Amino acid sequence: MLVLTRKAGESIQIGEDIEIKVVAVNGDQIKLGIEAPQNIEIHRTEIYKQIIQENQVASQLTKDTINLLKNAKKD
């Protein structure tokens, strides 16, 4: 992990397309601004993990549904 120190108004460049800017620092909170192409999804980590979990559940339901349909055809 790369750890950098930045002050409000300073930024970090990731590749050619992504810039992360420190917008404000208030106590223990930091506000970040992110400029990136629209095709790049940006989520808070806890939201991203929730999306992954929900996708796994949805894909499992799909497999279960397919198996039920296969079994229904046999009957």
N, C-alpha and C positions, 0 to 999 in steps of 0.2 A: 504494500500500500504506500502510495506517495502521500506525504503530509506536507502541506504548504501553509504558510502564514500569509493572510491577506487582510487588508484593511477595507473599511467601507469605501466603495467606489472602485476598488481594484478587481481584477478578474483573472480567470484561468481559461486558457484556450485548449480545447481538446480537438485534435485534428484541425481540419480547415472549416468545419461546419458548426462546431459547438463551442459556445462561450458561456461560462458560468461567472456571474458577477455578484459580488457581495454588495447588496443594496443597503442594508442597515444592520447594525449590531446594537441590541438593546438588552443589557444584562446577560442572561444565559440563552437568549434567542438570537439567531442569525437569519436574516431574510436574504434569500438568494434569488437572482433573476437568471433564467436560462434561455439562451437563444439557440435554437436548433431547427433543422428542417422539419416541416410538418409531418413527414413520414416517420419520424423518430418518436416513439412513445416515451413519455416522461411521467413517472409515477413516484409517489413516496414509497419507500420499501414495504411498509406494512400493507399498503393497497396492492402493490405488485404481488406480494405473497398471497393475498386473498384472491386475486385474479387467477393465479396459478392453481390454487386449491380448488376454486370453483370450476375451472376448466377440467381438472382431473376428475372431479365428481361427475360433471356433465358427460365426459367421455366414458366413464364407467357405466352410467345410466344407458348410454347408447349401446354399449356392448351387451348389457343385460337385456335391453329391448330386442336386439338382433337375435340373441339366443332364445328369447321367448317366442319370437316369430318363427324361428327355425323349428322349435319344438311344436308349435301350433300346426305347422304344415304336416308334420309327421302323424298327427292325430287325426 
